[in-house]
Structures are given as C-alpha cells and as structure tokens.
C-alpha cells in the first residue's frame, strides 16, 4: 500500500542520547525506497521482511468457555515460566452487552466488579517458537473502558478511562490467573480518567497518565516496599513555568527541572484530581496516553499535543539529583505522526508508536537521531492500532486492531526495516 507521506519530525535530537542539549534537528524522510507491502488478505500491510499471524479474534470462544471481548487495547507480554509467554490484554468496552465476554445465554461471573460493565482484561498464553495460542481466559471483568495500563513487578496494571460513579481506577491483574479473579482495585493510584500506568521496579514508584485535554502526569510514591499501595499521589509541576500548558511553545530538547505536588484527595467522588493538581501549579499534558519505562527514562505520548494538535513525545528522566522533563519530538502534521497513542521501546532503543488519528493508522518507529519509519498499517479500516509491545526476547511485536477485534503477532527482520529509514539533515 503506497502511503503518500513526507515525514518531517521536529525532534529534540541527538540530545536524546546525551545530557547536553543540542540544536533542533529536523528529520525529513525521503520518498521510500520500498513501500509497505500490500496484504492480500486486507488485514495488515507491512514493511518488507515482516509477516504477521492472527492470534485471537473478538467473539471467539476462550478456554474458559467465555468469549473474547471486543475493543482490544493496551497490552504487554510477560514471560510465563521458562517456556511460555503470556499476553495481558485490555478491552476498552463500556456497557454494551454484545461486546463483553459473557454470551447471550451466560450470566456475569460472580467476580465481576460491576455486573453491568463489560470492560476487562484477558490473558493469552503462547508457545514462543510456533507463536501458537495454548489458552485464553478472562482475568478481570466488570470494569469500564480498560484502555491502556502497564507493567509492574506484580503483574499487569489495567486502567479505566472513565469517571462514572464507582469507576476510574487502576486494577492489578496476575499473569498466572487461569480464570477470572476477584478485582484488585488500587484506589491510592487515584480516581481519574486513567490511560496508562507503569511501576519503576527499583523503588516501586508508579507513574500514571491522564487522557484529558488538560490532564496531568502523576506518580505514586509508596511509604515502604512492603506496603506498595500506601503512600502519596503527586502530580508533576515545572517550577520554572508553573501551570504550564506543554502543548504550546514547549522547547524541544531542553530538560526542565521537575517538582512533584501532592494530591490531597486521590479518590474523590467527582472528577477533581487534575483540578487539585492545577491549583498547585501542575503542568498540563494534552491527552497523556502511552507510557513506557526503559533504562531510567519514562516515555509519554501526548496524543493531541503540539502546535498542530497531532502529537508530542516527552521523556521524564528519573535521576537521583532530581527528575527532569524533556520534549523529545513534536509532529507538525498528521502526515508525520497522526496522534500517537500506545507506545513502547524497541530493543534497538527506538520509540515505537501506534497511531490513533483520523487518517491511515500506522505503527511507526522514531530513531533518536530523527528518522521516522513505517512498520505496519491497518489495511482493514482507519481504526485504531493499539497494544503495541514486544516479546520478552524482543523478536516479536504484538499489536491489536481495535475496531476489527484482532490480536496480531508481527515478526521478521526489524533491523532491516530500521536500516531502511532515511537519514536526517541538520537544521
């Protein structure tokens, strides 16, 4: 499929690799030497050297007799023992009965958090060599709009993108749960329009994004390692620019020092967490979505941030002498990056982004020297690609076509795809 895109990316640049700020770099992609290869089945167009396998489809019967729910979204892959992988997969379902795991003749499990809500989490166990599915089962149900989430030392964190009464929480899901389990809600992580969450394994501090046009970036600091869910919820502030809206005029590649302000009421009855943060000078993030932690750096996608309103990528450097916040990249138009949503970090160190915009929806890579390259494109529709993540050994990429209800495994020569990315030129 030929994608008529000219890729210019405003980037903080090679400064991403060093502490010293360098001048702005503009990356311009040449016309592709080789376009994405059209999929004859009309599912997923891929860069040369890659192939995909459909692992799971919405509506199929799982090993526990329930059906695969619709709207697969955020996802991560964990090792399961020495010889298995497990995908933990969110489902961004609301109260539509037909989209849930329970069929017409079935009753909701007694473990459902809210029997009239049909979002949740499923678990897919894979044999790595053949990429074959050995089992699927429901883990969490009765939640609303489980959008993204993230990795923790205790398992998968699933986030509700909702503030309906009784909802708006993060839930912990065990990766070895072979059947639906009682919900493990974490109120101390805050009640707000959650998107993603990730825990730093070195100190058990959790970081959380908020999908609001005036949302904030949060962290939860536990009191002690033995009590990881007791502690303080805080929001990120930039003391050199209190209450800054990071979507406009934020400098590229320059680290700004960070302070964390306390949230006095993390579990309010109404949607006031970000308002508490704003009152204390917290920075505003324009629809904070994907989060990923890699080598002491937290990556954050602001889906509608930037002067063009189609996306920014930030980095929070977690450092003993104080955290710093940096704008790594900003899209000047949807032909460059079209509303980056879920993201992960590839074994190469590249930022891998799943788009959720208005045009053709792609999985794209960004190198830290400013190159942007295409990996895959939804060939079925302009529906969102979600859940992008890698296997524990880094050789397989997983993703969901949300509207189509498909979970896919992508494998092949990722190094070749990256090597074909065009070079940049300095500003």
PEJO-V909893 format. One record per residue. N is the residue number from 0. RES is the residue in one letter. PHI is phi in degrees with one decimal (999 if undefined). BURIAL is # if it has 16 or more other ideal C-beta (glycine too) atoms within 10 Angstrom, else .. Layout:
BEGIN
n=N res=RES phi=PHI burial=BURIAL
n=N res=RES phi=PHI burial=BURIAL
END
This chain:
BEGIN
n=0 res=X phi=999 burial=.
n=1 res=X phi=-83.2 burial=.
n=2 res=X phi=-111.4 burial=.
n=3 res=X phi=-77.5 burial=.
n=4 res=X phi=-115.0 burial=#
n=5 res=X phi=-108.9 burial=.
n=6 res=X phi=-104.8 burial=#
n=7 res=X phi=-114.2 burial=#
n=8 res=X phi=-127.8 burial=#
n=9 res=X phi=-73.5 burial=#
n=10 res=X phi=-136.5 burial=#
n=11 res=X phi=-64.7 burial=#
n=12 res=X phi=84.9 burial=#
n=13 res=X phi=-59.9 burial=#
n=14 res=X phi=-56.7 burial=#
n=15 res=X phi=-59.5 burial=#
n=16 res=X phi=-94.9 burial=.
n=17 res=X phi=-141.0 burial=.
n=18 res=X phi=-75.0 burial=.
n=19 res=X phi=-82.8 burial=.
n=20 res=X phi=-71.2 burial=.
n=21 res=X phi=-118.3 burial=.
n=22 res=X phi=-62.6 burial=.
n=23 res=X phi=-55.8 burial=#
n=24 res=X phi=-114.3 burial=#
n=25 res=X phi=-104.8 burial=.
n=26 res=X phi=-99.8 burial=#
n=27 res=X phi=-113.5 burial=#
n=28 res=X phi=-84.6 burial=#
n=29 res=X phi=-66.7 burial=.
n=30 res=X phi=-58.6 burial=.
n=31 res=X phi=-59.5 burial=#
n=32 res=X phi=-69.5 burial=.
n=33 res=X phi=-142.7 burial=.
n=34 res=X phi=-82.3 burial=#
n=35 res=X phi=-57.4 burial=#
n=36 res=X phi=-84.9 burial=.
n=37 res=X phi=-64.3 burial=.
n=38 res=X phi=-82.0 burial=#
n=39 res=X phi=-62.1 burial=.
n=40 res=X phi=-86.6 burial=.
n=41 res=X phi=69.2 burial=.
n=42 res=X phi=-107.4 burial=#
n=43 res=X phi=-144.6 burial=#
n=44 res=X phi=-81.8 burial=#
n=45 res=X phi=-130.6 burial=#
n=46 res=X phi=-64.9 burial=#
n=47 res=X phi=-54.1 burial=.
n=48 res=X phi=93.6 burial=.
n=49 res=X phi=-114.8 burial=#
n=50 res=X phi=-142.6 burial=.
n=51 res=X phi=-131.7 burial=#
n=52 res=X phi=-134.0 burial=.
n=53 res=X phi=-80.6 burial=.
n=54 res=X phi=-94.9 burial=#
n=55 res=X phi=-155.8 burial=#
n=56 res=X phi=-131.6 burial=.
n=57 res=X phi=-55.4 burial=#
n=58 res=X phi=94.1 burial=.
n=59 res=X phi=-69.6 burial=.
n=60 res=X phi=-81.8 burial=.
n=61 res=X phi=-88.9 burial=#
n=62 res=X phi=-64.2 burial=#
n=63 res=X phi=-90.3 burial=#
n=64 res=X phi=87.3 burial=.
n=65 res=X phi=-88.0 burial=#
n=66 res=X phi=-106.2 burial=#
n=67 res=X phi=-65.1 burial=#
n=68 res=X phi=-67.4 burial=#
n=69 res=X phi=-83.8 burial=#
n=70 res=X phi=54.3 burial=#
n=71 res=X phi=-62.9 burial=#
n=72 res=X phi=-133.2 burial=#
n=73 res=X phi=-57.1 burial=#
n=74 res=X phi=-161.3 burial=#
n=75 res=X phi=-149.4 burial=#
n=76 res=X phi=-113.5 burial=#
n=77 res=X phi=-118.8 burial=#
n=78 res=X phi=-70.1 burial=.
n=79 res=X phi=-125.1 burial=#
n=80 res=X phi=67.8 burial=.
n=81 res=X phi=-91.8 burial=.
n=82 res=X phi=-131.2 burial=.
n=83 res=X phi=-139.6 burial=.
n=84 res=X phi=-116.4 burial=#
n=85 res=X phi=-133.7 burial=#
n=86 res=X phi=-91.1 burial=#
n=87 res=X phi=-102.8 burial=#
n=88 res=X phi=-129.2 burial=#
n=89 res=X phi=-80.7 burial=#
n=90 res=X phi=-134.1 burial=#
n=91 res=X phi=-86.0 burial=#
n=92 res=X phi=-102.9 burial=#
n=93 res=X phi=-96.3 burial=#
n=94 res=X phi=-109.9 burial=.
n=95 res=X phi=-74.2 burial=.
n=96 res=X phi=-59.6 burial=.
n=97 res=X phi=-68.3 burial=.
n=98 res=X phi=-96.4 burial=#
n=99 res=X phi=-85.5 burial=#
n=100 res=X phi=-80.4 burial=#
n=101 res=X phi=-92.3 burial=#
n=102 res=X phi=-76.9 burial=.
n=103 res=X phi=-58.2 burial=.
n=104 res=X phi=-98.3 burial=.
n=105 res=X phi=-109.7 burial=.
n=106 res=X phi=-107.8 burial=.
n=107 res=X phi=-59.9 burial=#
n=108 res=X phi=-58.7 burial=#
n=109 res=X phi=-63.7 burial=.
n=110 res=X phi=-80.4 burial=.
n=111 res=X phi=-59.9 burial=#
n=112 res=X phi=-64.1 burial=#
n=113 res=X phi=-143.3 burial=#
n=114 res=X phi=-60.7 burial=.
n=115 res=X phi=-95.6 burial=.
n=116 res=X phi=-104.8 burial=#
n=117 res=X phi=-124.4 burial=#
n=118 res=X phi=-77.3 burial=#
n=119 res=X phi=161.9 burial=#
n=120 res=X phi=-135.2 burial=#
n=121 res=X phi=-117.4 burial=#
n=122 res=X phi=-129.2 burial=#
n=123 res=X phi=-120.2 burial=#
n=124 res=X phi=-95.4 burial=#
n=125 res=X phi=-119.1 burial=#
n=126 res=X phi=-91.3 burial=.
n=127 res=X phi=-63.3 burial=#
n=128 res=X phi=-65.5 burial=.
n=129 res=X phi=-91.0 burial=.
n=130 res=X phi=51.7 burial=#
n=131 res=X phi=-99.9 burial=.
n=132 res=X phi=-85.0 burial=#
n=133 res=X phi=-93.5 burial=.
n=134 res=X phi=-163.9 burial=.
n=135 res=X phi=-139.3 burial=#
n=136 res=X phi=-156.5 burial=#
n=137 res=X phi=-77.1 burial=#
n=138 res=X phi=-113.9 burial=#
n=139 res=X phi=-133.9 burial=#
n=140 res=X phi=-146.8 burial=#
n=141 res=X phi=87.2 burial=#
n=142 res=X phi=-106.6 burial=#
n=143 res=X phi=-119.5 burial=#
n=144 res=X phi=49.3 burial=#
n=145 res=X phi=-70.6 burial=#
n=146 res=X phi=-91.3 burial=#
n=147 res=X phi=-105.7 burial=#
n=148 res=X phi=169.7 burial=#
n=149 res=X phi=170.3 burial=#
n=150 res=X phi=-93.2 burial=#
n=151 res=X phi=-139.5 burial=#
n=152 res=X phi=-65.3 burial=.
n=153 res=X phi=-104.9 burial=.
n=154 res=X phi=136.7 burial=#
n=155 res=X phi=-88.8 burial=#
n=156 res=X phi=-100.2 burial=#
n=157 res=X phi=-113.0 burial=#
n=158 res=X phi=-112.7 burial=#
n=159 res=X phi=-88.3 burial=#
n=160 res=X phi=-93.7 burial=#
n=161 res=X phi=-162.3 burial=#
n=162 res=X phi=-128.5 burial=#
n=163 res=X phi=-59.1 burial=.
n=164 res=X phi=-52.9 burial=.
n=165 res=X phi=83.6 burial=.
n=166 res=X phi=-125.8 burial=#
n=167 res=X phi=107.6 burial=#
n=168 res=X phi=-119.7 burial=#
n=169 res=X phi=-102.8 burial=#
n=170 res=X phi=-122.2 burial=#
n=171 res=X phi=-95.8 burial=#
n=172 res=X phi=-125.0 burial=#
n=173 res=X phi=-74.5 burial=.
n=174 res=X phi=-78.3 burial=#
n=175 res=X phi=-103.2 burial=.
n=176 res=X phi=-76.9 burial=#
n=177 res=X phi=-85.8 burial=.
n=178 res=X phi=-150.7 burial=.
n=179 res=X phi=-59.9 burial=#
n=180 res=X phi=-117.5 burial=#
n=181 res=X phi=-62.1 burial=.
n=182 res=X phi=-66.6 burial=#
n=183 res=X phi=-109.8 burial=#
n=184 res=X phi=-81.5 burial=#
n=185 res=X phi=-120.4 burial=#
n=186 res=X phi=-61.4 burial=.
n=187 res=X phi=-67.2 burial=#
n=188 res=X phi=-78.8 burial=#
n=189 res=X phi=97.4 burial=#
n=190 res=X phi=-113.6 burial=#
n=191 res=X phi=-159.7 burial=#
n=192 res=X phi=-78.5 burial=#
n=193 res=X phi=-65.4 burial=#
n=194 res=X phi=-123.5 burial=#
n=195 res=X phi=-130.2 burial=#
n=196 res=X phi=-151.6 burial=#
n=197 res=X phi=-150.9 burial=#
n=198 res=X phi=-114.9 burial=#
n=199 res=X phi=-74.5 burial=#
n=200 res=X phi=-67.8 burial=.
n=201 res=X phi=-76.6 burial=.
n=202 res=X phi=-140.3 burial=.
n=203 res=X phi=66.5 burial=#
n=204 res=X phi=-75.5 burial=#
n=205 res=X phi=-99.2 burial=#
n=206 res=X phi=-119.6 burial=#
n=207 res=X phi=-138.6 burial=#
n=208 res=X phi=-106.0 burial=#
n=209 res=X phi=-130.8 burial=#
n=210 res=X phi=-87.4 burial=#
n=211 res=X phi=-140.2 burial=#
n=212 res=X phi=-67.1 burial=.
n=213 res=X phi=-124.6 burial=#
n=214 res=X phi=-73.4 burial=#
n=215 res=X phi=-128.4 burial=#
n=216 res=X phi=-104.3 burial=#
n=217 res=X phi=-119.4 burial=#
n=218 res=X phi=-136.9 burial=#
n=219 res=X phi=-117.8 burial=#
n=220 res=X phi=-106.4 burial=.
n=221 res=X phi=-72.6 burial=#
n=222 res=X phi=-67.5 burial=.
n=223 res=X phi=-155.6 burial=.
n=224 res=X phi=-63.1 burial=.
n=225 res=X phi=-79.9 burial=.
n=226 res=X phi=-131.3 burial=.
n=227 res=X phi=-68.7 burial=#
n=228 res=X phi=-109.7 burial=#
n=229 res=X phi=-115.2 burial=.
n=230 res=X phi=162.6 burial=#
n=231 res=X phi=-119.1 burial=.
n=232 res=X phi=-91.9 burial=#
n=233 res=X phi=-135.2 burial=#
n=234 res=X phi=-116.6 burial=#
n=235 res=X phi=-79.4 burial=#
n=236 res=X phi=-125.0 burial=#
n=237 res=X phi=-111.8 burial=#
n=238 res=X phi=-62.4 burial=.
n=239 res=X phi=-78.5 burial=.
n=240 res=X phi=-150.1 burial=.
n=241 res=X phi=-57.3 burial=.
n=242 res=X phi=61.1 burial=.
n=243 res=X phi=-66.7 burial=#
n=244 res=X phi=-89.4 burial=.
n=245 res=X phi=-74.3 burial=#
n=246 res=X phi=-78.4 burial=#
n=247 res=X phi=-129.4 burial=.
n=248 res=X phi=67.6 burial=.
n=249 res=X phi=-79.6 burial=#
n=250 res=X phi=-68.9 burial=.
n=251 res=X phi=-81.8 burial=#
n=252 res=X phi=76.9 burial=#
n=253 res=X phi=-108.2 burial=.
n=254 res=X phi=-74.7 burial=#
n=255 res=X phi=-115.4 burial=#
n=256 res=X phi=-70.3 burial=.
n=257 res=X phi=-119.3 burial=#
n=258 res=X phi=-122.5 burial=#
n=259 res=X phi=-117.9 burial=#
n=260 res=X phi=-105.8 burial=#
n=261 res=X phi=-72.7 burial=.
n=262 res=X phi=-102.0 burial=#
n=263 res=X phi=-70.7 burial=.
n=264 res=X phi=-126.2 burial=.
n=265 res=X phi=-73.2 burial=#
n=266 res=X phi=-123.0 burial=#
n=267 res=X phi=-79.0 burial=#
n=268 res=X phi=-73.5 burial=.
n=269 res=X phi=-114.9 burial=.
n=270 res=X phi=-82.7 burial=.
n=271 res=X phi=-118.6 burial=#
n=272 res=X phi=-60.1 burial=#
n=273 res=X phi=-67.5 burial=#
n=274 res=X phi=-68.4 burial=.
n=275 res=X phi=-61.6 burial=#
n=276 res=X phi=-65.1 burial=#
n=277 res=X phi=-59.8 burial=#
n=278 res=X phi=-63.1 burial=.
n=279 res=X phi=-105.3 burial=#
n=280 res=X phi=86.9 burial=#
n=281 res=X phi=-65.5 burial=#
n=282 res=X phi=-72.7 burial=#
n=283 res=X phi=-99.9 burial=#
n=284 res=X phi=-114.5 burial=#
n=285 res=X phi=-80.5 burial=#
n=286 res=X phi=57.9 burial=#
n=287 res=X phi=-66.5 burial=#
n=288 res=X phi=-126.3 burial=#
n=289 res=X phi=-59.7 burial=#
n=290 res=X phi=-129.3 burial=#
n=291 res=X phi=-153.6 burial=#
n=292 res=X phi=-106.9 burial=#
n=293 res=X phi=-146.5 burial=.
n=294 res=X phi=52.4 burial=.
n=295 res=X phi=76.0 burial=.
n=296 res=X phi=-127.2 burial=#
n=297 res=X phi=-99.2 burial=#
n=298 res=X phi=-97.9 burial=#
n=299 res=X phi=-136.6 burial=#
n=300 res=X phi=-97.0 burial=#
n=301 res=X phi=-103.6 burial=#
n=302 res=X phi=-61.9 burial=#
n=303 res=X phi=-117.6 burial=#
n=304 res=X phi=-76.6 burial=#
n=305 res=X phi=95.8 burial=#
n=306 res=X phi=-63.8 burial=.
n=307 res=X phi=-90.1 burial=#
n=308 res=X phi=72.2 burial=#
n=309 res=X phi=-125.0 burial=#
n=310 res=X phi=132.0 burial=#
n=311 res=X phi=-136.1 burial=#
n=312 res=X phi=-122.2 burial=#
n=313 res=X phi=-108.6 burial=#
n=314 res=X phi=-132.1 burial=#
n=315 res=X phi=-106.8 burial=#
n=316 res=X phi=-87.3 burial=.
n=317 res=X phi=-92.2 burial=#
n=318 res=X phi=-131.5 burial=.
n=319 res=X phi=-57.4 burial=.
n=320 res=X phi=-85.9 burial=.
n=321 res=X phi=130.5 burial=.
n=322 res=X phi=-71.3 burial=#
n=323 res=X phi=-131.8 burial=#
n=324 res=X phi=-119.9 burial=#
n=325 res=X phi=-141.1 burial=#
n=326 res=X phi=-86.0 burial=#
n=327 res=X phi=-82.7 burial=#
n=328 res=X phi=-153.6 burial=#
n=329 res=X phi=-139.1 burial=#
n=330 res=X phi=-86.7 burial=#
n=331 res=X phi=-84.2 burial=#
n=332 res=X phi=-176.7 burial=#
n=333 res=X phi=-68.8 burial=#
n=334 res=X phi=-77.9 burial=#
n=335 res=X phi=-102.6 burial=#
n=336 res=X phi=-131.5 burial=#
n=337 res=X phi=-110.5 burial=#
n=338 res=X phi=60.6 burial=#
n=339 res=X phi=-62.0 burial=#
n=340 res=X phi=-122.1 burial=#
n=341 res=X phi=-61.3 burial=#
n=342 res=X phi=-144.7 burial=#
n=343 res=X phi=-149.8 burial=#
n=344 res=X phi=-113.4 burial=#
n=345 res=X phi=-74.8 burial=#
n=346 res=X phi=-55.4 burial=.
n=347 res=X phi=-73.4 burial=.
n=348 res=X phi=96.5 burial=.
n=349 res=X phi=-69.7 burial=#
n=350 res=X phi=-85.1 burial=#
n=351 res=X phi=-106.9 burial=#
n=352 res=X phi=-123.9 burial=#
n=353 res=X phi=-103.5 burial=#
n=354 res=X phi=-86.7 burial=#
n=355 res=X phi=-143.6 burial=#
n=356 res=X phi=-116.1 burial=#
n=357 res=X phi=-103.9 burial=.
n=358 res=X phi=-103.9 burial=.
n=359 res=X phi=-63.8 burial=#
n=360 res=X phi=-102.9 burial=#
n=361 res=X phi=-123.5 burial=#
n=362 res=X phi=-97.9 burial=#
n=363 res=X phi=-132.1 burial=#
n=364 res=X phi=-111.1 burial=#
n=365 res=X phi=-124.3 burial=#
n=366 res=X phi=-82.8 burial=#
n=367 res=X phi=-78.9 burial=#
n=368 res=X phi=-107.8 burial=.
n=369 res=X phi=102.4 burial=#
n=370 res=X phi=-87.7 burial=#
n=371 res=X phi=-120.9 burial=#
n=372 res=X phi=-139.0 burial=#
n=373 res=X phi=-94.0 burial=#
n=374 res=X phi=-108.6 burial=#
n=375 res=X phi=-155.1 burial=#
n=376 res=X phi=-138.7 burial=#
n=377 res=X phi=-64.6 burial=#
n=378 res=X phi=-89.8 burial=#
n=379 res=X phi=-84.2 burial=#
n=380 res=X phi=-161.9 burial=.
n=381 res=X phi=-95.9 burial=.
n=382 res=X phi=-71.3 burial=#
n=383 res=X phi=-63.7 burial=#
n=384 res=X phi=-97.7 burial=#
n=385 res=X phi=-142.3 burial=#
n=386 res=X phi=70.1 burial=#
n=387 res=X phi=-63.5 burial=#
n=388 res=X phi=-163.8 burial=#
n=389 res=X phi=-114.3 burial=#
n=390 res=X phi=-68.8 burial=#
n=391 res=X phi=-56.3 burial=.
n=392 res=X phi=-91.2 burial=.
n=393 res=X phi=78.7 burial=.
n=394 res=X phi=-93.3 burial=.
n=395 res=X phi=-125.9 burial=#
n=396 res=X phi=-105.0 burial=#
n=397 res=X phi=-112.6 burial=#
n=398 res=X phi=-158.9 burial=#
n=399 res=X phi=-117.1 burial=#
n=400 res=X phi=-94.6 burial=#
n=401 res=X phi=-66.3 burial=#
n=402 res=X phi=-62.9 burial=#
n=403 res=X phi=-82.2 burial=#
n=404 res=X phi=71.5 burial=#
n=405 res=X phi=-115.1 burial=#
n=406 res=X phi=-109.3 burial=#
n=407 res=X phi=-123.5 burial=#
n=408 res=X phi=-113.6 burial=#
n=409 res=X phi=-113.2 burial=#
n=410 res=X phi=-139.4 burial=#
n=411 res=X phi=136.6 burial=#
n=412 res=X phi=-91.6 burial=.
n=413 res=X phi=-65.6 burial=#
n=414 res=X phi=-63.1 burial=.
n=415 res=X phi=-67.3 burial=.
n=416 res=X phi=-58.9 burial=#
n=417 res=X phi=-66.2 burial=#
n=418 res=X phi=-64.7 burial=.
n=419 res=X phi=-77.7 burial=#
n=420 res=X phi=-64.3 burial=#
n=421 res=X phi=-68.5 burial=#
n=422 res=X phi=-75.8 burial=.
n=423 res=X phi=-106.6 burial=#
n=424 res=X phi=-127.7 burial=.
n=425 res=X phi=-70.2 burial=.
n=426 res=X phi=-71.4 burial=.
END
